[in-house]
Amino acid sequence: MGAEPTLMRREIGEIPATVERILAGSADIDAVATAVRRFQPRWVTIAARGTSDHAAVYAQYLIEHQLGIPTGLAKPSVTTIYEGQLDWQGVLVLAISQSGRSPDIVAVTAAARKGGALTVAITNEDDTPLAAAADLALRCHAGPELAVPATKTYVADLAVLAAVVGALRPDRLPRGELEGMPASLRAVEAATDAWLDGAAAQLDAFASADRALVVSRGYNLATALELSLKLKETCGLFAEPYSTADFAHGPLILAGPGVPALGIRPDGAVGALVDQAMDTIEGRGGSALRIGGREASRWRDALALPGDLPETLSPLAFAVAGQLVVESVARRRGLDPDAPPGLNKVTLTR
């Protein structure tokens, strides 16, 4: 009889249903899209920390590429520590916090709203200080997340962001593509579970290491950042994430024997750039594991996911697959991925 699934594994399995609930709440999404359309922002600022900060990186690519609006990440310390006074007129502020309780994100949101920004909070919990501080709030609908590592709430953040952008530009991100995500994520989960059954060598390369590299580019830079964090907090690996463009400079010297690399490889032009980085890593004696789309099947050891997701939505699928890989590596290291030592579920920063 197999071991009882970890909380982390069970919560990954709840992701498709979470995305279904987000899409079912389209009235709230449409209300935010209507407000944004009326406001006509000249700039978007995203306030977030930790895992939510990685969702913010995804939002940067999504908003700039699909909506054409320059987008940046807030520096909360400017508001909370340095007491800086910013010109918030004409700015859309997206505040992402799964708990909705981080004091610095609440402070930035309140200051921005007072200064004339349109503020939208994305949280997983009702009646939070962040939701109260913002003009509008959207729920992740993930339900309670009990494992310390954020899994379903991270993918929920991505889904909410994609749904808002899709409501603003349905010609660029059709509703049908979003509605197909739950089925695609279930297929990704099944395919990854099947791959894990025969991937002892690939998993052991990470389980036996003390350092690792995670690389990607574009929309999936967010995935590289998030999976690197997951390897750190659940596996105790000193995992360094890089855009392949940055990796090609000084960081490539970190590659070598005993340093496994995880490449997040979407199909198309970005995938070719990820291949260049992975080839360099292998050339320096490191092992290279790709998580990718159909094109990744040309590598015997790769995790090639089913379906033809557009690159704009691929971070949701790659996050699910990567989370499953990380959970398996943690167990191979004899660690409890649900409760990493020294970490709390909610971190409050100012």
N, C-alpha and C positions, 0 to 999 in steps of 0.2 A: 504494500500500500504506500503511495507516494506521500511525501511530506505535505503538511498543511500549507496552502499558499500564503505568502506574506501579505500583509495589508497593502504594501506597495503594488504587488502583482494584482490584487483584487481591484484596487483603485484604477490601475491602468485599464483593466477590463471594463470599467464603467465609463470610459471616455466616449465611445460611440453614442450611448444614451444621453450623455451630457450634451453633446453637440446637437442631438435631436431636440432637446429641450430648448437650447438657445435659438434654434431656427423656428421652433414653435412660438417663441415670444417675439415674432416679427413686428408687432405693433410698437413695442418699445424701441426696437432698432429703427423703424421707420420714423418715429418721433424724433430721435436724435438726428437722423439724416435730414429731416425737414429743418430742424433748428440750425444745423451746420450750413445747409444751403442758403438759408435766409441771412445768416451771419456773414457769409463769404469771407472766411479767414484768409489773411495774407501769410500766415505762418502757423505751424503747429508745434507745440511743445509738449513733450510727454514726461510726466513725473512718475518715477517708479524706482524700486530697489530690488536687488537680488534676482530671483526668477522672473519677477514682473519686468525687470529691466531688460531681460532677454526678449520678452514679448514686445517690449518697446522698440527693440532693434528691428524685429520683424515689421512692426508698424511703420517705422521709418521708410523701409523699402516699399511697403505696400502703398503708403500715402503719396510718397514722392513719385513712384512709378505710375500708379493708377490715377491719382488725382492731380499730380503736377504741382503740389504745394510743398515748399521747403519745410523740412521737419527736423527738429533737434531734440536732444534729451535735456531735461531740466537739471540744474545743479542746485539741489535743495539747500546746501549750506549757504548759498548766497542769500537766501531768505532767512533761514533759521539761525545761523551763527553770525554772518556778516551783516545781517539786517539791511541788505541791499534793496533799493527801490527800483523796480523794473517797469518799463512801459508795456503794459499788457493789452493795450488797445488793438483790436483787430486780430488777436491771437486766440486760436482754439487750444485749450489745454486738456489733454487726456491724462487722467490720473489713474494708474493701475496699481491696485493693492488687493491681494487675495483676502486678507483679513479686514481691510478697510480701516485699520487702526494705527498705522505708522504715523507718528506725530509730524515728521518732516514732510511727508506727502500731503497730509491734511493741511499743514501750514502753507505750502506752496499753492495748493488749490484755493484756499480761502483768500490768500493775497491776490492771486490772479483774478478771481471772481470780483473782488472789491475793486481791482484796477481796470476792469472793463473787458476781461477775457470771457469767452464762452467756455464753461468748464463742464467736463463730462467725466464721471467716475465709473470705473469698471471694477466691481468687487464680487466676491463670492457669498457675502453675508448680508442679511437685511439690517437696516437700522444702524449703520456704522457711522462713525464721525466723518469719514471721507464722503459718503453719500450725502450726508447733511451739509457738508461744506460746498458741494458742487451744485451747479444749475440743474444738471440731469444725471441720472445714474442708470447703469446697465448691470444686470446680474449675470454671473457665470453659470448659475443653475447646476453646479457640480455636486451639491450636497456636502455633508461633512467630509473633510479629508483628514484621516486619522494618522496616516504615516507622515513622518517629518518631511521627507522629500516631496515636493510638489510635483504631481504628475497630471492628474485630471484637471486641476485648476490652471496649470500652464497651458495645456492644449485648449482649454475653454477660453482663456484670454485670447489666444490666436483666432479662435472661431468667432468670438464677439467682434474683434477688430476686422476680420474678413467680411463679416456680415454687414457691418456699418459701411465699409468701403463699397461692398456690392450694392447696397441700397443707394449709395450716392452715384455709382457708375455701373449700372447693370449691363451696359454695353461692353464693359471691360471685364467684369467679374459676374457672369450670369447667375441668376438665382438657381438654375438647374445644377450648376457645378457645386454650389454650396449644399444643395439638398442631397446630392449624391455622396457627401462626405461620410455620413455614418456607416453606410454600407462599405465604402472604401476602407474605412478604419477597421471595421471588423475583418475584412479580408487581409489587411496588413497584420493584424494581431494573429490570425491563424497562420499566415505564411511565416511570420517570425517565430512563432512557437515551433513550427515544423523544422525550420532552419536550426534553431537552438538545439534540437535533439541530436543533430549530427555535427555540431560545431565545437567540439571539445578543444581542438587545437587552437582555434581562433580565440575562444574565451580564455583558455589557459595563458595565452600570451599576455593578456591584460591582468589576469588573476595573479600571475607570478611576478609582475613588474611593480616598481615603486614610482615610475614616471610614465607619462603617456602624452601623446599629441592628439589634438582633434582639429581637423581643418575642413573648411568649406568656404563658400563665398556667396555674395548676393543675398537673396532671401534666406538662405540656409546658414548664413553666418550666425543668425539667432540660434539655430539648432546646434551648431558647434559650441557656442557659448553655454547653452543650457546643458548639453550632455557632458561637457567638461565639468560643470558644477556638480552634476549628478555623480560622476566618477570620483570627484573629490569627497563629497559629503557621505556617500554610501559605501565607497570602496577604499577610502583613504589614499587614493592615488593622487600624486601631484600632476594633475592633467592640465596641460596648457592649450588654450584654444587660439586659433589664428585664422584670419582671412588668408587664403592662398596668396593673395597679392603681398601681404605683409610677411608671410612665411618665407617668400622667395628672397628676402633680404637677410638680415642677421640670424633670425631664429632657426633657419635650416641647419645650423651647426648643432642644434640640440638632437637631431635625428641620429640614430645609431643602433647598434645591437642592444637588445634588452629594453628598447623604448618603443613599444607598439604605438601605432597610429590608427586613428579612426577617421575615415574620410566620408563626409556626407556628400553624396554625388547625385545631384539631379540630372536627368537626361538633358542633352543639348550643350550649348556653349559653355555654361558654367561647369558642367561635368567634365569637359575636356581640360579645364583649368585645374580642377581637383586632381585629375589624373596626373598632370605634370608634377604636382606636389607629391603625390603618392609614389610616383616613379623615382623622384629624388630621394624620398625616405627609404625606399627599398634599395636604391643604389648605395646608400650609406649603411646598409646592413640591418635596417629596421623592418619589422613586420608591418603589413598594411592591410587593414580591413575596411572594405567599402560597404556602406549602406546606401543603396541607390534604387533607381527605377529600372525599367526593363533593360537599358543598356548595360547595367552592372552585371548582367548574367554572363557577359563574356569572360568574367573572372570567376574561376572555379570556386573560390572561397568566399565570394561576396554574398551579402544578403540583398538579393534583388527582389523588390516589392512588386506586387501585381498592380494592374490598373494603369491608366493614362492620365494621372492628375496633372493639371497645369502647375508650372513651377510656383505660381503665386500661392497655391494651397499645399504644396508638397511639404512644407515644414510641419504641418499637422501629422502627416503620415510618418515622416522621418522621426519626429519626436516620439511617437508611440513605439516604433521599432527600436529606437535607441534606448528608451526607458526599459524595455524588456531585456535588452542586452545588458544594460548596467545592473539591473536587478539580479540577473543570472551571475554576473561577475562577482557581485558582492557576496552572494551565497557561496560561490566557489572559494572565496577568501575566508569563509567562516564568519562573516559579519552579518549583523542584523540590519537589513536595509531600512526597516521601519523606524528605527530609533538610533541614528548615528550618535556616538558619544559626544557630549558637550554641546549639542545643538537643540534648539527649541523650535516648535512649529511656527510660532510668531516671534519675529524680531522687531523690536521697536527702536527706531533711531530718530535722532533730532537734528 
